[in-house]
Amino acid sequence: MSSVFPVQRHFSVFALSFPGMDALSTIYSTILTQHLKMGNFPAALQKTTPQLISLALSLHQKVTATFLPTAIKFHYIFNLRDLSNIFQGVLFSTPDCLKTPQDLVKLYLHESNRVYRDKMVEEKDFEVFDKIQTDMVKKFFDDIDETLEAARSMNMFCHFANGVGEPKYMPVQSWPMLNNILVNTLDNHNEVNAAMNLVLFEDAMSHVCRINRILESPRGNALLVGVGGSGKQSLTRLAAYISSLEVFQITLRKGYGIPDLKADLANQYIKAGVKNVGTVFLMTDAQVADEKFLVLVNDLLASGEIPDLFPDDEVENIIGSVRNEVKSQGLLDTRENCWKFFIDRVRRQLKVSPGASEQRAVQTREDLKIGVTAKSVGLSFPCAITVHNEGERQMTAETCHISPHPAEMWFPINRFSEDASQTEQQSLNKG
């Protein structure tokens, strides 16, 4: 211990206490109240803000206490990031979307399902969550049974409920209407891209809505987990087309390594950061020829800064290319400001969507938690995770904010290896 203090004295240490319920209530009340007020939402709806905040905080507290991480459910980690994701989804709303307090409750139910419920992997967990959610809503809202019943039958919000090309976060009116929109969109996609023959059943349409919601979110990135041929890439391509995003995939060849991946990423950085073109970087586990590829992906997601991605002369060219745009925003066109502007735009415009098979996720889950290489660099995804299993419930789980700690990386899947089950059983026996 004595060797630690001489080093520590060279640093400043800041201790921040975790915000209490009153502080959290103030924070999220301010955010939601400002959104509803500036959007000129109906007065009756604005008055329900305190109730919704109380509901959100109480449900979050209950979920955190009820669904604890285990050896198998190690991704059951619920924190303030999840609470913020719920309100981020609510902030997508417009007065056309929310007209009554009941509409606001339905939107909250949808967002809490996307953030909490979609992480869960067992039917009994779904049932427990649904009961907790229902009880909490009834506790804070009166005469809400009809709304809850309607939400159970159909409660999906997306940015293309009224048609592609008119992005507005609205509730889906019916599955046939959504199917008609997606079939027409798929036909349009196939006219200008490689044809995809998709059967758009309910689960597939739900996944398109979920993936598209993430792509429309600030710095939203999606990690898709499922068996091969389950539609991970096709559904992502369709969701990207809906959001007017281009799709890029690396092309593996003999000897493809880190320098080649860096060259491909550098081209995408230029496209997103200089040309301001929105792009989805779609990468499957089969394209991870070297586990060190994941280190670059982690750097991209964590900070946007990939070491030695550009030579010095290219860096200067990039800074020169964005200098006028930096000035137009009223900022000093210093080298630091120009580079920060470039990186911020890359993180906003370049969406990352890796895909992995279930088996791959099981095999690598511990490596990814503690680090891909000996340097203990872990993947900290702002991610959506979709599991496709034939004959089983399909799920998507997501969080759109960066997790700075590798230990917070999660891969929710609903079939695990026998080793994981044995590990949990052993831990229970010891307990």
C-alpha positions in Angstrom: 0.0 0.0 0.0 2.8 2.4 0.8 4.0 2.4 -2.8 0.5 3.6 -3.9 0.4 6.9 -2.0 3.5 8.6 -3.5 1.9 8.1 -7.0 -1.6 9.1 -5.9 -0.4 12.4 -4.6 0.3 13.5 -8.2 -3.4 13.2 -9.1 -6.6 14.9 -8.1 -9.3 12.6 -6.7 -12.9 13.6 -7.1 -15.6 11.6 -5.2 -19.2 12.0 -6.4 -22.0 10.5 -4.4 -24.8 8.7 -6.2 -27.8 11.0 -6.8 -30.7 10.3 -4.5 -34.3 10.0 -5.5 -35.0 13.7 -5.0 -32.0 14.6 -7.3 -33.1 12.1 -9.9 -36.6 13.4 -9.8 -35.4 17.0 -10.3 -33.1 16.0 -13.2 -35.7 14.0 -15.2 -38.6 16.3 -14.3 -36.7 19.2 -15.8 -35.9 17.3 -19.0 -39.4 16.1 -19.5 -41.1 19.3 -18.5 -39.0 21.3 -20.9 -39.7 19.0 -23.7 -43.4 19.0 -23.2 -43.5 22.8 -22.7 -41.4 23.7 -25.7 -43.3 21.2 -27.9 -46.7 22.8 -26.9 -48.1 19.6 -25.7 -51.7 19.6 -24.3 -51.8 21.1 -20.8 -53.5 18.0 -19.3 -50.6 15.9 -20.5 -48.0 18.3 -19.1 -49.7 18.0 -15.7 -49.0 14.3 -15.5 -45.2 14.9 -15.5 -44.8 14.4 -11.7 -46.7 11.1 -11.9 -44.7 9.8 -14.8 -41.4 10.7 -13.1 -42.5 8.9 -9.9 -43.5 5.9 -12.0 -40.2 5.8 -13.9 -38.1 6.1 -10.8 -40.1 3.6 -8.8 -40.1 1.0 -11.6 -36.4 1.4 -12.1 -35.7 0.9 -8.4 -37.9 -2.2 -8.4 -36.3 -3.7 -11.5 -32.9 -3.0 -10.2 -33.7 -4.8 -6.9 -35.6 -7.7 -8.5 -33.5 -8.7 -11.5 -30.0 -9.3 -10.2 -27.1 -10.5 -12.3 -26.1 -14.2 -12.0 -23.5 -16.4 -13.7 -25.9 -17.0 -16.6 -27.8 -13.7 -16.5 -24.6 -11.6 -16.1 -26.1 -8.9 -18.3 -28.9 -8.1 -15.8 -27.2 -4.8 -14.9 -29.7 -1.9 -14.7 -28.4 1.5 -13.9 -29.0 5.2 -14.7 -28.0 4.6 -18.3 -31.1 2.6 -18.7 -33.3 5.2 -17.1 -31.8 7.8 -19.4 -32.5 5.6 -22.4 -36.2 5.5 -21.5 -36.4 9.3 -21.4 -34.4 9.6 -24.6 -37.1 7.5 -26.3 -39.9 9.7 -24.8 -38.1 12.8 -26.2 -38.7 11.4 -29.7 -42.4 12.3 -29.2 -44.3 15.2 -30.8 -47.7 16.7 -30.1 -49.0 14.5 -33.0 -47.8 11.4 -31.1 -49.1 12.3 -27.6 -52.5 13.9 -27.2 -53.7 12.5 -23.9 -52.1 11.4 -20.6 -52.9 7.8 -21.6 -50.8 8.3 -24.8 -47.8 9.3 -22.6 -48.3 6.2 -20.4 -48.4 4.0 -23.5 -45.2 5.6 -24.8 -43.5 5.1 -21.4 -44.6 1.4 -21.4 -43.1 0.9 -24.8 -39.8 2.6 -23.9 -39.5 0.6 -20.6 -40.2 -2.6 -22.5 -37.4 -1.8 -25.0 -34.9 -0.9 -22.2 -35.8 -3.4 -19.5 -37.9 -6.2 -20.8 -35.9 -6.8 -23.9 -32.8 -7.6 -21.9 -34.5 -10.5 -20.2 -34.1 -14.1 -21.3 -36.6 -16.3 -19.5 -40.4 -16.5 -19.8 -40.7 -16.3 -16.0 -38.7 -13.0 -16.0 -41.1 -11.6 -18.6 -44.0 -12.5 -16.4 -42.5 -11.0 -13.3 -41.6 -7.8 -15.1 -45.0 -7.5 -16.7 -46.7 -7.8 -13.3 -44.3 -5.3 -11.7 -44.8 -2.8 -14.5 -48.6 -3.2 -14.4 -48.7 -2.8 -10.6 -46.6 0.3 -10.7 -48.7 2.0 -13.4 -51.9 1.3 -11.5 -50.2 2.7 -8.4 -49.5 6.1 -10.0 -52.3 6.4 -12.5 -56.1 6.0 -11.9 -58.5 4.5 -14.4 -55.7 3.1 -16.5 -56.9 -0.5 -17.0 -58.2 0.2 -20.5 -54.8 1.7 -21.5 -52.9 -1.3 -20.1 -55.2 -3.7 -22.0 -54.6 -1.8 -25.2 -50.9 -1.8 -24.7 -50.8 -5.6 -24.1 -52.4 -6.2 -27.5 -50.5 -3.6 -29.6 -47.9 -1.1 -28.4 -45.1 -0.4 -30.9 -43.7 3.0 -31.7 -41.4 3.7 -34.6 -40.2 6.5 -36.9 -42.0 5.2 -40.0 -45.5 4.4 -38.7 -47.0 6.8 -41.2 -44.7 5.9 -44.0 -41.0 6.1 -44.9 -39.7 9.5 -45.8 -41.7 11.2 -43.1 -39.7 10.4 -39.9 -42.0 11.0 -37.0 -42.1 8.9 -33.8 -45.7 7.5 -33.8 -47.5 4.4 -32.6 -48.1 1.6 -35.1 -51.8 1.4 -35.8 -51.9 -2.2 -36.8 -49.7 -5.0 -38.0 -51.2 -5.1 -41.5 -50.6 -1.4 -41.9 -47.0 -1.8 -40.8 -46.6 -4.8 -43.1 -47.8 -2.8 -46.1 -45.3 0.0 -45.4 -42.4 -2.4 -45.0 -43.3 -4.5 -48.1 -43.4 -1.3 -50.2 -40.1 -0.2 -48.6 -38.5 -3.5 -49.3 -39.6 -3.3 -53.0 -38.0 0.1 -53.2 -34.9 -1.1 -51.6 -34.6 -4.0 -54.0 -34.9 -1.7 -57.0 -31.6 0.1 -56.1 -29.8 -2.6 -54.1 -29.2 -6.3 -54.1 -32.6 -7.9 -53.8 -33.6 -9.3 -50.4 -36.4 -11.9 -50.2 -37.8 -11.4 -46.8 -40.9 -12.8 -45.2 -42.1 -9.9 -42.9 -43.9 -11.7 -40.2 -44.7 -10.0 -36.9 -41.4 -10.7 -35.1 -39.4 -9.6 -38.1 -41.3 -6.4 -38.3 -40.8 -5.8 -34.6 -37.1 -6.2 -35.0 -37.0 -3.8 -37.9 -38.8 -1.2 -35.7 -36.3 -1.8 -32.9 -33.2 -1.7 -35.0 -34.5 1.4 -36.8 -35.2 3.1 -33.4 -31.6 2.6 -32.4 -30.2 3.8 -35.7 -32.3 7.0 -35.3 -31.0 7.5 -31.7 -28.0 9.7 -31.1 -24.9 7.5 -31.4 -27.1 4.5 -31.6 -25.3 1.3 -32.4 -26.6 -2.3 -32.6 -25.1 -5.6 -31.8 -27.1 -8.4 -33.3 -26.8 -12.0 -31.9 -28.6 -14.9 -33.5 -28.2 -18.1 -35.4 -26.8 -17.9 -38.9 -29.5 -17.2 -41.6 -31.9 -15.7 -39.1 -32.0 -12.3 -40.9 -29.7 -10.2 -38.8 -28.0 -8.6 -41.8 -31.1 -8.3 -44.0 -33.2 -6.7 -41.3 -30.4 -4.2 -40.5 -30.1 -3.3 -44.2 -33.8 -2.7 -44.4 -33.8 -0.6 -41.2 -30.8 1.4 -42.5 -32.6 2.0 -45.8 -35.6 3.4 -43.9 -33.2 5.8 -42.2 -31.5 6.8 -45.5 -28.2 5.3 -44.3 -25.7 3.6 -46.5 -24.4 0.2 -45.5 -20.7 -0.8 -45.6 -19.2 -4.2 -45.0 -15.6 -5.2 -45.2 -14.5 -7.7 -47.9 -12.3 -10.4 -46.5 -9.4 -11.6 -48.6 -6.3 -13.6 -48.1 -4.1 -11.8 -45.6 -6.7 -9.3 -44.6 -5.4 -7.9 -41.3 -5.3 -4.9 -39.0 -3.8 -2.5 -41.6 -6.5 -3.4 -44.1 -9.3 -2.9 -41.5 -7.8 0.5 -40.5 -7.7 1.5 -44.2 -11.4 0.6 -44.5 -12.3 2.4 -41.3 -10.3 5.5 -42.4 -12.4 5.6 -45.6 -15.6 5.4 -43.6 -14.3 8.1 -41.2 -13.8 10.5 -44.2 -17.2 9.6 -45.6 -19.0 10.3 -42.3 -16.8 13.0 -40.8 -15.9 15.1 -43.9 -18.7 14.3 -46.4 -21.4 14.0 -43.7 -22.8 10.8 -45.1 -24.7 8.5 -42.7 -23.5 5.0 -42.8 -24.0 1.7 -41.0 -20.9 -0.4 -40.6 -22.2 -3.9 -40.7 -19.8 -6.6 -39.5 -20.5 -10.3 -38.9 -18.5 -12.6 -36.6 -17.3 -14.4 -39.7 -15.5 -11.2 -40.7 -13.5 -11.0 -37.4 -10.5 -12.7 -38.9 -8.4 -11.5 -35.9 -9.7 -11.0 -32.4 -7.7 -7.7 -32.4 -10.3 -6.4 -34.9 -12.6 -6.0 -31.8 -10.1 -3.6 -30.2 -10.6 -1.2 -33.1 -14.3 -1.5 -32.9 -14.1 -0.9 -29.2 -12.1 2.3 -29.8 -14.6 3.5 -32.3 -17.5 3.0 -30.0 -15.8 4.2 -26.8 -14.4 7.5 -28.0 -14.2 7.5 -31.8 -10.5 7.8 -31.6 -8.6 4.9 -33.2 -4.8 5.3 -32.7 -2.7 5.7 -35.8 -5.8 5.6 -38.1 -4.5 8.5 -40.2 -1.0 9.7 -41.1 -0.1 13.2 -40.1 -0.6 14.7 -43.6 -4.1 13.2 -43.8 -5.0 14.6 -40.4 -4.1 18.1 -41.6 -6.2 17.5 -44.8 -9.2 16.5 -42.6 -8.7 19.6 -40.4 -8.6 21.8 -43.4 -11.7 20.2 -44.9 -13.9 20.9 -41.8 -12.4 24.3 -40.9 -15.1 26.4 -42.6 -17.9 24.4 -41.0 -16.3 24.9 -37.6 -16.2 28.7 -38.2 -19.8 28.6 -39.4 -20.8 27.3 -35.9 -19.2 30.2 -34.2 -16.2 28.3 -32.9 -12.6 29.1 -33.2 -11.0 27.1 -36.0 -8.2 25.8 -33.8 -6.7 22.4 -34.6 -8.3 20.9 -31.5 -11.8 22.2 -32.3 -11.6 21.1 -35.9 -10.5 17.6 -34.9 -13.2 17.4 -32.2 -15.8 18.5 -34.7 -14.7 15.8 -37.1 -14.7 13.0 -34.5 -18.1 14.1 -33.1 -19.6 13.9 -36.6 -18.1 10.5 -37.2 -19.7 9.2 -33.9 -23.0 10.7 -35.0 -23.0 9.5 -38.6 -21.2 6.2 -38.5 -23.4 3.5 -36.9 -21.8 0.2 -35.9 -23.8 -3.0 -36.3 -21.8 -6.1 -35.6 -23.6 -9.5 -35.8 -22.6 -12.7 -34.0 -24.0 -16.2 -33.9 -25.3 -17.5 -30.6 -22.5 -20.0 -30.4 -19.9 -17.3 -31.0 -21.4 -15.2 -28.3 -21.3 -18.0 -25.8 -17.7 -18.9 -26.6 -16.4 -15.4 -26.4 -18.6 -13.8 -23.7 -16.1 -14.1 -20.9 -13.2 -12.9 -23.1 -15.3 -9.9 -24.2 -16.1 -9.1 -20.6 -12.5 -9.1 -19.3 -10.7 -8.2 -22.5 -10.0 -9.4 -26.0 -6.3 -9.2 -25.8 -3.7 -9.5 -23.0 -4.1 -5.7 -22.6 -7.6 -6.3 -21.2 -9.4 -4.2 -23.7 -13.1 -5.1 -23.5 -16.0 -4.2 -25.8 -18.1 -1.5 -24.3 -21.0 -1.4 -26.7 -23.8 1.1 -26.9 -25.7 -1.8 -28.2 -28.8 -3.5 -29.4 -28.7 -7.3 -29.0 -31.1 -9.4 -31.0 -31.5 -13.1 -30.5 -33.2 -15.2 -33.2 -34.1 -18.7 -32.2 -36.3 -21.0 -34.3 -39.4 -21.9 -32.3 -38.5 -19.7 -29.4 -39.3 -16.1 -28.5 -37.2 -13.5 -30.4 -35.8 -10.7 -28.4 -34.0 -7.4 -28.7 -32.2 -5.6 -26.0 -30.5 -2.3 -26.2 -28.7 0.5 -24.6 -27.6 3.5 -26.6 -25.0 5.0 -24.3 -21.3 4.1 -24.0 -20.3 1.8 -21.2 -16.8 2.8 -20.3 -16.2 -0.4 -18.3 -15.7 -3.7 -20.0 -17.4 -5.5 -17.1 -20.6 -3.8 -18.1 -20.6 -5.5 -21.5 -23.5 -7.9 -21.9 -24.7 -10.5 -24.4 -28.3 -11.5 -23.5 -29.0 -14.9 -25.1 -31.6 -17.5 -24.0 -29.6 -20.6 -24.5 -26.3 -20.9 -22.7 -23.6 -23.6 -22.5 -23.8 -26.3 -19.9 -20.6 -24.9 -18.4 -22.4 -21.7 -17.6 -25.3 -23.6 -16.0 -22.8 -25.7 -14.0 -21.0 -22.5 -12.8 -24.2 -21.0 -11.5 -25.2 -24.3 -9.8 -21.8 -24.5 -8.1 -22.1 -20.9 -6.9 -25.5 -21.7 -5.5 -24.2 -24.8 -3.7 -21.4 -22.8 -2.2 -23.9 -20.3 -1.0 
